[in-house]
Amino acid sequence: MSASLFIRLSLFVIGLILSADAVLLLSYRKIHLGIILPLLIGFVFCIYALFYAQIQQWLNQHLKIKKLWRCGWGIFVVWLMTLFAFFAFLILQIKDNQSIPPVKSIIVLGSGIENGQPSAALAKRLDTAAPIAKAQPDALLILTGGLDFGETHTEAAIMANYLQQHYSLPSTQMMLENQSTSTELNLKNSQIILKQHQIHLNNPIVIVTSDFHTLRAKAIAQKQGYSHVYMVSAPTPLLIRYNAWLREYFAYLSGWILNEY
């Protein structure tokens, strides 16, 4: 098998996998950059693999465009290297949750609602937070998230209902932060609730979020003055894991640009 044929076959297989994964997630009404970008990349890979000879012939007739084409592939490879480096960094940072010492509060960051129920990622966060809340009944449990588009109940309210139904957690232990639409606002608005309960930002506080999200969430929390936080990571469902990680790659960059941390 020639090198060019191997490259074409590899690109076609990778393109099919990326496209099929994206189409599957789109069928579940999940639409974000971590899904759209792999769909576009997969489409380009498949087209390039299928029409390799014609594309090469056309490029040979337009040498300036051929140089730009090669430059584009070079930039793409460099971008892939930074993406894989980010993924590797995430994996190194994700650690098994150890025993949590006594804390004053447990903050669960929102992650979306689907048809009136917590999304798969949010359910994992709640499943991770519930044992901690049960083990520390005196810790104030703050559930964060406002009203999603098309929903009739806030994310925080749906989270509370989930915990009551699945873990019988008392409503008296929970406080709802039901105005936020981002991680930054989750943590900022939670400060109002903490202050109302005489809990200071230098008190020990647990923040529960998805594994890929712990880096950015911790950075945002520290900038806002949370000085004694324990980050607890919930596993990301395999079906959406790498799409979520890709989305977080861009979110981490944008957070840095927007000076969120």
Summary of the structure (lengths in Angstrom):
residues: 261
radius of gyration: 22.2
end to end distance: 50.3
largest distance: 73.2
contacts: 807
relative contact order: 0.13
helix: 62%
strand: 11%
